[in-house]
């Protein structure tokens, strides 16, 4: 049986780097959309992204994307509306 890489190994580092890139992408998109707190919205969108991906795989349910899209739209509506009223 091959050895599993330990914490901090190249596989873990690649996964961490990828997650940082995804979070940064969501944060940039939130900023571009005009969110009042792009870092928080980026984090929330990243949580939806992760949860939807895991749920779709574990439940073998591709329709998870519909719920994830609705949740993301609600977050965006709230974030952009609160910016317009502040």
N, CA, C and O atoms as a MOPAC input file, in Angstrom:
PM7 MOZYME 1SCF
protein

 N      0.85300 1    -1.17400 1     0.00000 1
 C      0.00000 1     0.00000 1     0.00000 1
 C      0.90300 1     1.24200 1     0.00000 1
 O      1.80400 1     1.34800 1     0.83200 1
 N      0.66700 1     2.18500 1    -0.93000 1
 C      1.52100 1     3.37700 1    -0.97800 1
 C      1.27100 1     4.26800 1     0.23300 1
 O      0.17200 1     4.31700 1     0.78500 1
 N      2.33200 1     4.97000 1     0.62500 1
 C      2.19900 1     5.89600 1     1.75200 1
 C      1.34500 1     7.08700 1     1.36100 1
 O      1.39900 1     7.57800 1     0.23400 1
 N      0.56300 1     7.53100 1     2.31700 1
 C     -0.25200 1     8.72800 1     2.09500 1
 C      0.58400 1     9.93700 1     2.49000 1
 O      1.28100 1     9.91200 1     3.50400 1
 N      0.51300 1    10.99700 1     1.68600 1
 C      1.26800 1    12.19000 1     2.05000 1
 C      0.72200 1    12.78800 1     3.34200 1
 O     -0.48800 1    12.80800 1     3.56400 1
 N      1.60900 1    13.26400 1     4.17300 1
 C      1.21000 1    13.85300 1     5.45000 1
 C      0.73900 1    15.28500 1     5.28900 1
 O      0.75300 1    15.84900 1     4.19500 1
 N      0.32500 1    15.85200 1     6.40100 1
 C     -0.11300 1    17.25900 1     6.37900 1
 C      0.99200 1    18.15700 1     5.83700 1
 O      2.16900 1    17.98900 1     6.15600 1
 N      0.59300 1    19.09200 1     5.02800 1
 C      1.56300 1    20.01200 1     4.45300 1
 C      2.27000 1    19.47700 1     3.22700 1
 O      3.16100 1    20.13000 1     2.68500 1
 N      1.87900 1    18.29100 1     2.78400 1
 C      2.50200 1    17.69500 1     1.61000 1
 C      2.02200 1    18.37700 1     0.33400 1
 O      1.19500 1    19.28700 1     0.38700 1
 N      2.53300 1    17.94400 1    -0.79800 1
 C      2.21000 1    18.61100 1    -2.06300 1
 C      0.73400 1    18.52900 1    -2.46200 1
 O      0.20800 1    19.46100 1    -3.06900 1
 N      0.06600 1    17.42900 1    -2.12900 1
 C     -1.34800 1    17.30400 1    -2.47700 1
 C     -2.16400 1    18.29200 1    -1.64400 1
 O     -3.02100 1    19.00000 1    -2.17400 1
 N     -1.89700 1    18.33600 1    -0.35300 1
 C     -2.60800 1    19.26700 1     0.51900 1
 C     -2.32900 1    20.71200 1     0.10800 1
 O     -3.23400 1    21.54600 1     0.11500 1
 N     -1.09300 1    21.00600 1    -0.24500 1
 C     -0.74400 1    22.37200 1    -0.66000 1
 C     -1.47300 1    22.74700 1    -1.94700 1
 O     -1.95400 1    23.87200 1    -2.08100 1
 N     -1.55600 1    21.81900 1    -2.88800 1
 C     -2.27000 1    22.09300 1    -4.14200 1
 C     -3.75200 1    22.33600 1    -3.87100 1
 O     -4.35500 1    23.22900 1    -4.46700 1
 N     -4.33800 1    21.55000 1    -2.97800 1
 C     -5.75200 1    21.73800 1    -2.62600 1
 C     -5.96000 1    23.08600 1    -1.94600 1
 O     -6.91600 1    23.79700 1    -2.25600 1
 N     -5.07900 1    23.43900 1    -1.02900 1
 C     -5.17600 1    24.73300 1    -0.34300 1
 C     -5.03900 1    25.89100 1    -1.32900 1
 O     -5.77500 1    26.87400 1    -1.25400 1
 N     -4.09200 1    25.76200 1    -2.25000 1
 C     -3.89300 1    26.82000 1    -3.25500 1
 C     -5.13800 1    26.98100 1    -4.12700 1
 O     -5.56200 1    28.10100 1    -4.41300 1
 N     -5.71400 1    25.86500 1    -4.54100 1
 C     -6.91800 1    25.90500 1    -5.36800 1
 C     -8.06100 1    26.58100 1    -4.61500 1
 O     -8.76700 1    27.42300 1    -5.17000 1
 N     -8.24000 1    26.20500 1    -3.34800 1
 C     -9.31400 1    26.80600 1    -2.54600 1
 C     -9.10500 1    28.30800 1    -2.38400 1
 O    -10.06700 1    29.07500 1    -2.42800 1
 N     -7.88100 1    28.72500 1    -2.20200 1
 C     -7.59300 1    30.16200 1    -2.10100 1
 C     -7.94800 1    30.87600 1    -3.40600 1
 O     -8.49200 1    31.98100 1    -3.38700 1
 N     -7.64200 1    30.24900 1    -4.52700 1
 C     -7.96900 1    30.84100 1    -5.82800 1
 C     -9.47600 1    30.97100 1    -6.02300 1
 O     -9.95300 1    31.99700 1    -6.50800 1
 N    -10.21900 1    29.94800 1    -5.65100 1
 C    -11.67800 1    29.98600 1    -5.77900 1
 C    -12.25000 1    31.08100 1    -4.88800 1
 O    -13.09800 1    31.85700 1    -5.32800 1
 N    -11.79300 1    31.15200 1    -3.63200 1
 C    -12.28800 1    32.18400 1    -2.71100 1
 C    -11.95000 1    33.57200 1    -3.25600 1
 O    -12.78600 1    34.47400 1    -3.20500 1
 N    -10.75500 1    33.74800 1    -3.76800 1
 C    -10.35500 1    35.04300 1    -4.32600 1
 C    -11.22200 1    35.39600 1    -5.53900 1
 O    -11.58900 1    36.55800 1    -5.71900 1
 N    -11.54800 1    34.41300 1    -6.36100 1
 C    -12.40500 1    34.64800 1    -7.51900 1
 C    -13.78500 1    35.13300 1    -7.07200 1
 O    -14.29300 1    36.12700 1    -7.59000 1
 N    -14.38700 1    34.43500 1    -6.11400 1
 C    -15.70500 1    34.85000 1    -5.62100 1
 C    -15.64200 1    36.24600 1    -4.99400 1
 O    -16.56900 1    37.03900 1    -5.15700 1
 N    -14.57900 1    36.54100 1    -4.29400 1
 C    -14.43500 1    37.85900 1    -3.66900 1
 C    -14.29100 1    38.94500 1    -4.73400 1
 O    -14.90000 1    40.00900 1    -4.61900 1
 N    -13.49500 1    38.68600 1    -5.76400 1
 C    -13.35500 1    39.66600 1    -6.87000 1
 C    -14.68200 1    39.87900 1    -7.57300 1
 O    -15.04800 1    41.01300 1    -7.88500 1
 N    -15.41300 1    38.78800 1    -7.82700 1
 C    -16.71400 1    38.92300 1    -8.48400 1
 C    -17.69400 1    39.71700 1    -7.61700 1
 O    -18.46000 1    40.53200 1    -8.13000 1
 N    -17.66600 1    39.47700 1    -6.30300 1
 C    -18.52900 1    40.22900 1    -5.38900 1
 C    -18.15400 1    41.70700 1    -5.39800 1
 O    -19.02700 1    42.57500 1    -5.37400 1
 N    -16.87600 1    41.98400 1    -5.43100 1
 C    -16.40300 1    43.37100 1    -5.49400 1
 C    -16.85900 1    44.02000 1    -6.80200 1
 O    -17.36700 1    45.14100 1    -6.79800 1
 N    -16.67900 1    43.32100 1    -7.90700 1
 C    -17.08700 1    43.84000 1    -9.21800 1
 C    -18.58800 1    44.09100 1    -9.28300 1
 O    -19.03700 1    45.00900 1    -9.96900 1
 N    -19.36600 1    43.27600 1    -8.56900 1
 C    -20.81900 1    43.43600 1    -8.56400 1
 C    -21.25500 1    44.60800 1    -7.69200 1
 O    -22.40500 1    45.04300 1    -7.76300 1
 N    -20.33800 1    45.12000 1    -6.86900 1
 C    -20.65300 1    46.25600 1    -6.02500 1
 C    -21.10500 1    45.90100 1    -4.62300 1
 O    -21.75600 1    46.71100 1    -3.96400 1
 N    -20.77400 1    44.70300 1    -4.15200 1
 C    -21.15400 1    44.30600 1    -2.79200 1
 C    -20.46100 1    45.19800 1    -1.77100 1
 O    -19.30500 1    45.58100 1    -1.94700 1
 N    -21.18800 1    45.52600 1    -0.69600 1
 C    -20.61000 1    46.39300 1     0.33000 1
 C    -19.53100 1    45.67700 1     1.13800 1
 O    -18.63900 1    46.33200 1     1.67800 1
 N    -19.59000 1    44.36100 1     1.23200 1
 C    -18.58000 1    43.57000 1     1.95000 1
 C    -18.19100 1    42.37400 1     1.08700 1
 O    -18.65000 1    41.25700 1     1.32600 1
 N    -17.34600 1    42.60800 1     0.08500 1
 C    -17.00900 1    41.53000 1    -0.85300 1
 C    -16.32500 1    40.33300 1    -0.21000 1
 O    -16.51300 1    39.20600 1    -0.67000 1
 N    -15.54600 1    40.54100 1     0.83000 1
 C    -14.85900 1    39.40600 1     1.47000 1
 C    -15.86900 1    38.45600 1     2.10900 1
 O    -15.74900 1    37.23900 1     1.97200 1
 N    -16.86200 1    39.00600 1     2.80300 1
 C    -17.88000 1    38.15600 1     3.42700 1
 C    -18.72400 1    37.46100 1     2.36900 1
 O    -18.98900 1    36.26300 1     2.47400 1
 N    -19.14800 1    38.20200 1     1.35300 1
 C    -19.95200 1    37.58900 1     0.29400 1
 C    -19.14200 1    36.52600 1    -0.43600 1
 O    -19.67300 1    35.46200 1    -0.75500 1
 N    -17.88100 1    36.78900 1    -0.70400 1
 C    -17.02400 1    35.78900 1    -1.34600 1
 C    -16.92000 1    34.52000 1    -0.52100 1
 O    -16.95300 1    33.41700 1    -1.06700 1
 N    -16.79500 1    34.66800 1     0.78800 1
 C    -16.73400 1    33.51300 1     1.68500 1
 C    -18.05000 1    32.74000 1     1.65500 1
 O    -18.04900 1    31.51100 1     1.59200 1
 N    -19.17000 1    33.46000 1     1.70100 1
 C    -20.47900 1    32.80100 1     1.67200 1
 C    -20.69500 1    32.04800 1     0.35800 1
 O    -21.19300 1    30.92200 1     0.35700 1
 N    -20.32400 1    32.66900 1    -0.74400 1
 C    -20.46800 1    32.00100 1    -2.04300 1
 C    -19.57400 1    30.76800 1    -2.12200 1
 O    -19.95000 1    29.75400 1    -2.70900 1
 N    -18.39300 1    30.86600 1    -1.52600 1
 C    -17.48600 1    29.72300 1    -1.50100 1
 C    -18.09300 1    28.57100 1    -0.69800 1
 O    -17.95000 1    27.40900 1    -1.07800 1
 N    -18.76500 1    28.88600 1     0.40800 1
 C    -19.43200 1    27.84800 1     1.18900 1
 C    -20.51500 1    27.15300 1     0.37000 1
 O    -20.65400 1    25.93100 1     0.42600 1
 N    -21.27700 1    27.93000 1    -0.38600 1
 C    -22.31100 1    27.33900 1    -1.24400 1
 C    -21.66500 1    26.45100 1    -2.30800 1
 O    -22.12800 1    25.34100 1    -2.56900 1
 N    -20.60500 1    26.94800 1    -2.91000 1
 C    -19.87300 1    26.20000 1    -3.94500 1
 C    -19.39300 1    24.85300 1    -3.39300 1
 O    -19.60300 1    23.80800 1    -4.00800 1
 N    -18.74600 1    24.89500 1    -2.22500 1
 C    -18.24600 1    23.65500 1    -1.61600 1
 C    -19.39000 1    22.71100 1    -1.26600 1
 O    -19.35700 1    21.52500 1    -1.59300 1
 N    -20.39800 1    23.25700 1    -0.60000 1
 C    -21.51900 1    22.42400 1    -0.16300 1
 C    -22.26400 1    21.79900 1    -1.31600 1
 O    -22.63800 1    20.62700 1    -1.26000 1
 N    -22.48000 1    22.57000 1    -2.35800 1
 C    -23.19300 1    22.03700 1    -3.52500 1
 C    -22.38300 1    20.94100 1    -4.20500 1
 O    -22.93100 1    19.92000 1    -4.62000 1
 N    -21.08600 1    21.15500 1    -4.31500 1
 C    -20.23900 1    20.14100 1    -4.94900 1
 C    -20.23900 1    18.83200 1    -4.18500 1
 O    -20.36800 1    17.75400 1    -4.76500 1
 N    -20.09300 1    18.94400 1    -2.87100 1
 C    -20.08000 1    17.74400 1    -2.04500 1
 C    -21.44400 1    17.05900 1    -2.06400 1
 O    -21.52900 1    15.83700 1    -2.18300 1
 N    -22.50300 1    17.84500 1    -1.94600 1
 C    -23.85500 1    17.28400 1    -1.94400 1
 C    -24.16400 1    16.58200 1    -3.26400 1
 O    -24.73000 1    15.48800 1    -3.27300 1
 N    -23.79700 1    17.20600 1    -4.36800 1
 C    -24.05400 1    16.59400 1    -5.68100 1
 C    -23.32900 1    15.25300 1    -5.80200 1
 O    -23.88000 1    14.28800 1    -6.33300 1
 N    -22.08900 1    15.20000 1    -5.30600 1
 C    -21.33400 1    13.93800 1    -5.39100 1
 C    -21.87400 1    12.88700 1    -4.42000 1
 O    -22.09700 1    11.73800 1    -4.80300 1
 N    -22.08000 1    13.27900 1    -3.18000 1
 C    -22.48400 1    12.29800 1    -2.16700 1
 C    -23.90100 1    11.79500 1    -2.41700 1
 O    -24.18500 1    10.61000 1    -2.24300 1
 N    -24.79300 1    12.70200 1    -2.82800 1
 C    -26.17800 1    12.31300 1    -3.06200 1
 C    -26.43800 1    11.87800 1    -4.49700 1
 O    -27.52800 1    11.41500 1    -4.83400 1
 N    -25.41500 1    12.03500 1    -5.34100 1
 C    -25.55400 1    11.72800 1    -6.76900 1
 C    -26.75600 1    12.45600 1    -7.35600 1
 O    -27.59500 1    11.87600 1    -8.04500 1
 N    -26.80400 1    13.75300 1    -7.05200 1
 C    -27.96100 1    14.56900 1    -7.42000 1
 C    -27.51100 1    15.83100 1    -8.15100 1
 O    -27.15500 1    16.82100 1    -7.51100 1
 N    -27.52200 1    15.80700 1    -9.47800 1
 C    -27.08700 1    16.98600 1   -10.22500 1
 C    -28.02800 1    18.18400 1   -10.06900 1
 O    -27.65100 1    19.30800 1   -10.40200 1
 N    -29.24100 1    17.95800 1    -9.57000 1
 C    -30.17100 1    19.08100 1    -9.41400 1
 C    -29.80200 1    19.98800 1    -8.24200 1
 O    -30.42300 1    21.03300 1    -8.04400 1
 N    -28.80000 1    19.59500 1    -7.47000 1
 C    -28.31800 1    20.43600 1    -6.37100 1
 C    -27.95500 1    21.82800 1    -6.90000 1
 O    -28.08700 1    22.81800 1    -6.18100 1
 N    -27.50900 1    21.90200 1    -8.12800 1
 C    -27.11400 1    23.18900 1    -8.70900 1
 C    -28.26300 1    24.19500 1    -8.69700 1
 O    -28.03000 1    25.39700 1    -8.56400 1
 N    -29.47700 1    23.72300 1    -8.83300 1
 C    -30.63300 1    24.62700 1    -8.83700 1
 C    -30.77100 1    25.31500 1    -7.48100 1
 O    -30.95100 1    26.53100 1    -7.41400 1
 N    -30.68700 1    24.54400 1    -6.41200 1
 C    -30.76700 1    25.11300 1    -5.06900 1
 C    -29.58200 1    26.00700 1    -4.75400 1
 O    -29.73800 1    27.05200 1    -4.12300 1
 N    -28.40100 1    25.60200 1    -5.19100 1
 C    -27.20900 1    26.40500 1    -4.94400 1
 C    -27.30700 1    27.74100 1    -5.67100 1
 O    -26.91900 1    28.77700 1    -5.13100 1
 N    -27.81900 1    27.71800 1    -6.88100 1
 C    -27.97900 1    28.96100 1    -7.64100 1
 C    -28.98400 1    29.88500 1    -6.95600 1
 O    -28.76300 1    31.09300 1    -6.88300 1
 N    -30.07400 1    29.33100 1    -6.46000 1
 C    -31.08100 1    30.13400 1    -5.76300 1
 C    -30.49400 1    30.74700 1    -4.48800 1
 O    -30.75500 1    31.91000 1    -4.18200 1
 N    -29.71000 1    29.97300 1    -3.75200 1
 C    -29.08600 1    30.48800 1    -2.53100 1
 C    -28.09100 1    31.60000 1    -2.85700 1
 O    -28.04400 1    32.61900 1    -2.16700 1
 N    -27.30300 1    31.40200 1    -3.90300 1
 C    -26.34200 1    32.43300 1    -4.30500 1
 C    -27.06800 1    33.69800 1    -4.76100 1
 O    -26.64100 1    34.80700 1    -4.43900 1
 N    -28.15500 1    33.54100 1    -5.50400 1
 C    -28.92700 1    34.70100 1    -5.96000 1
 C    -29.50300 1    35.47300 1    -4.77800 1
 O    -29.51600 1    36.70300 1    -4.78600 1
 N    -29.97700 1    34.75700 1    -3.76700 1
 C    -30.51800 1    35.42400 1    -2.57900 1
 C    -29.42600 1    36.19900 1    -1.85000 1
 O    -29.65100 1    37.32600 1    -1.40800 1
 N    -28.24700 1    35.59900 1    -1.72400 1
 C    -27.13100 1    36.31200 1    -1.09400 1
 C    -26.76800 1    37.56700 1    -1.88100 1
 O    -26.55500 1    38.63100 1    -1.30000 1
 N    -26.69800 1    37.43700 1    -3.20400 1
 C    -26.36300 1    38.59200 1    -4.04300 1
 C    -27.41800 1    39.68200 1    -3.92600 1
 O    -27.08300 1    40.85800 1    -3.78900 1
 N    -28.68000 1    39.30400 1    -3.98000 1
 C    -29.75800 1    40.29300 1    -3.84100 1
 C    -29.62500 1    41.05800 1    -2.53500 1
 O    -29.72000 1    42.28500 1    -2.51400 1
 N    -29.40600 1    40.33100 1    -1.45000 1
 C    -29.28100 1    40.96400 1    -0.14000 1
 C    -28.04900 1    41.85900 1    -0.07300 1
 O    -28.12500 1    42.98600 1     0.41800 1
 N    -26.92500 1    41.36800 1    -0.55800 1
 C    -25.67700 1    42.13700 1    -0.49900 1
 C    -25.76800 1    43.40400 1    -1.33800 1
 O    -25.29400 1    44.46000 1    -0.92000 1
 N    -26.36600 1    43.30900 1    -2.50600 1
 C    -26.44200 1    44.47900 1    -3.38400 1
 C    -27.53600 1    45.44200 1    -2.92800 1
 O    -27.38800 1    46.65500 1    -3.07700 1
 N    -28.61000 1    44.92800 1    -2.38600 1
 C    -29.67800 1    45.78700 1    -1.87100 1
 C    -29.18600 1    46.56600 1    -0.65900 1
 O    -29.46300 1    47.75900 1    -0.53500 1
 N    -28.45100 1    45.89600 1     0.24600 1
 C    -27.98000 1    46.57800 1     1.44100 1
 C    -26.95800 1    47.65500 1     1.09600 1
 O    -26.84200 1    48.64700 1     1.81600 1
 N    -26.22000 1    47.47300 1     0.01000 1
 C    -25.29600 1    48.52000 1    -0.40400 1
 C    -26.06700 1    49.73000 1    -0.91400 1
 O    -25.68200 1    50.87000 1    -0.65700 1
 N    -27.14700 1    49.48300 1    -1.63200 1
 C    -27.93700 1    50.57900 1    -2.17800 1
 C    -28.67900 1    51.37400 1    -1.12800 1
 O    -29.03600 1    52.52900 1    -1.35800 1
 N    -28.92000 1    50.76000 1     0.03800 1
 C    -29.67500 1    51.46000 1     1.07500 1
 C    -28.77300 1    52.04800 1     2.14900 1
 O    -29.26300 1    52.72300 1     3.05400 1
 N    -27.46500 1    51.80900 1     2.07300 1
 C    -26.60600 1    52.34400 1     3.12300 1
 C    -25.97100 1    53.64400 1     2.75600 1
 O    -25.22000 1    54.21000 1     3.54900 1

